[in-house]
Amino acid sequence: MSKDTNKKIMWYNLAFMAFSAVWGFGNIINGFSEYGGLKVIISWILIFAIYFVPYTLMVGELGSSFKDAGGGVSSWIMNTIGPKMAYFAGWTYWIVHMPYISQKPNGTVIAASWVIFQNNTASHVNTITIQIICFIIFLFAMVISYRGLSILKTISTIAGSAMFIMSLLYILLMLAAPAITDAKLIDIDWSVKTFLPTFDLKFFTGLSILVFSVGGCEKLSPYVNKTNDPSKDFSKGMITLAIMVAVCAILGTISMGMMFDSNNIPNDLMTNGAYYAFQKLGDYYKLGNLFVIIYAIVQLITQFSVMVLSIDAPLRMLLDNADATYIPKVFFKQNKHGAYVNGHILILVIVSILIIIPAFGISNVDELVKWLVKVNSVCMPLRYLWVFVAYIALKKSDGKFATKYKFVKSKNIGILIGIWCFIFTAIACICGIYSDDTFQLVLNILTPFILVGLGIVFPYIAKLQKN
């Protein structure tokens, strides 16, 4: 075997890499909470079949076509359309991280509460109080990010791997519990009505949460041409990924259904569901709170380190690959640690607003957590839209770019699939905006429009500076 072959990634290794990057235990909790418990299983299967599989395979063709492009989605847009659209793609990718960053201090506080008290204490704290604590944690994260401490990348990787292992451990131990423990579990009714979702308003307004859960596979695009046979291995890896995620979602949901009654889901499941699950698991195996403490510690480290990395990494992706024509030159100023000073200031302003304002209109922590998940499910998938735009543009180029892997050979079919995924994502985001609560509805509308709209202003400021 040649030295070059030894460096190649096998398709099954690619599948495992993608699985740990895309899927998380929180996705199971969110789906179970918002889609009526076990009824989410059919919804997951539909999402995987009509959206997730074509999405991942499109990413494979884009990654193979632009294997030397370092900017991800914005690089694909640069090559297929042009610099102005590439700027908007890069801006969207960066700006949608603002609600994501604002969510992380909340997750950190809840995890810390479970480490200390091993109960749902955080759910009973006044929202203004908890958001003040979140604001202080965010300021601390800003200071660390500003100083460019690279050790957090290692810590985040280790914590993320531990979280991945614990998610699989939960499923395995829960499925084994009826055979090896005396735990009193819920008997699942295996009739069709238990799993058949109700296609009502809530079903369609919750689609954004499912779309948000399966996104992000574009991170794997640099590895397309590192497989032994890109024309076959990448598609095998991605289809294996889809199967693994589907199995994990289904078995994880069934495991949750053995613990929690699908007809009587706790109101705070999205806040504390994962902790309840591991606490119950410890009870079943006579280990007390061991599992929940370990999970809470891992979650605490993960939430904080991801917050710090999300402050810095997406900003670097925007500015390192951006055309200076569209961004005011003041944003390219760096400190001695390489952090973009004024970009960090803008993040400080935006995220501070996103942390503080909701506390004055959302009355309790559990509702706040649900809103944070919802607003992220509306904003984050906006970056996926650019993946589909790039793919449509690639197919329209009709063979202009050489590629070792093609999702579909037909130009027209490829364009139609790209349009389908674009429309599906857009509809999910629009439907996700809806809320019965007027305050939350206004926030859901204003947040994406203002954040994306800021990107339209910047080129005009840059042009004025240049003139």
C-alpha positions, 0 to 999 in steps of 0.5 A: 500500500502506498504512502498516499493511500495510507493518508486516505479516509475510509468511507466509514471513518468519514461517516463517524466523523460526520455523525459526531459533528452533526448529531447530538443528544439535545436533538432527541430531547427537542424533537420529543418535546415539540412533536408529541413524544413518540410521534416525532419518529415518523417526522424524523424519517421524513426529514432524513429521506426528503431533506437530509440525504440530498443535502449531504450529497449536494455538499459532497459534490460542492466540496469535490468541485472546490476542493482547494477553497478554504472559505466553505460556503462563501468560497463556493458562492465566490466561484459560482456566482461572484464576490458580492454574493460570496460576501452575503453568504459569509455574512449570513454564516457569521451573523446567524451565530449571534442567537446561537452564542446568546443561547450558550450562557443559558445552557452553561447556567443550567448545567452548573445548576445540575452539577451543584444541586442535581435538580431543576433549581435553574427553572425556578430562578427569575428570568431577569436574574438568570439573564444577568448571570448569563450576561456576566458569563458571556462577558467572561467568554468575550475576554477569553476569546479576545485573548485567543486561548487556543487550548479551548479548541482541545477542551471543546473537542474532548468534551464534544467527544465525551458528549457523543459517547454519553448520548450513545451510552444512554440509548444502549443502557436504556434499551438494556434496562428492561432485561437487566434492571428492575426499573418500572418503565412505561409500556409503549403502545406499538400501534400506528396511532402512537407514532402517527404525527398530527399534521396541524399548525404545530407540526409545520411551525416546528419543522425549523427545529428538525431542519436545524437539528440535521444541518451543518454537514458542510463542515465535512466538505474538505474531506471529499477528495481525501477518500479512496474513491470520491465518486463512491466513498463519499456518497457511501459515507453520507448515506451511512451517516443518514442511517446512523442519525436515523437509527440514533434518533429513532432508538433515542426517542423510543428510549425517551418514550420508555421514561416519559409519557408521550401524552404527558410531557413535562413542560420543562423537558427542553430545559431539563430533559437530558438531566432527568433522563440521566438521573432516571438512568442512574436510578435504574442502575442503582448508581444514584446521580453519577450519570447526571453529574458526569453529563452536567459537567461535560455539558458545562464544559461543552457549552462554555467552550463552544460559546468562546469558539463561536465568538471567534471562529465564524468571525475569522471565516468571514473576515479572512475570506471576505472581499474588503470592498464590502466590509468597512476597513475598521473591522479588519483591525487585529490585536496582538493575539490575532482577534478582530477587535471591532468585530468582537465589539459588534458581537458584544453589542448584538449578543448583549441585546439578545441576552437582555431584551428577552428577560423583560418579556418572557416570564420563566426560564423554561419558556426562555429556553424554548424561545432560544431553541426556536429563534436559533431554529429560525436563524441558523438554517438561513446559512443552509440556503446558501449551500443550495444556492451554490449547488444550483449555480454549480449545476447551471455551470454545466461541467465548468468545474471538474469534480471527482464526485457527482450527486446527480449527473443530470444538470436539470435534476440537480437544479430541481433538487437544489430548488426543493431543498432551498424552498423546504428550508425557507418554508421551515424558517418562515413557519418557525417564526410563528408564536402564540405569544406576541412578544416572542413573535415580534422577537422571532420576526425582528431577530433574523431580519435585523441581523441579516439586514445589517449585512446590506448596510456594511457594503454602503459604509465600506463604499463611503469610506473608500470614496 
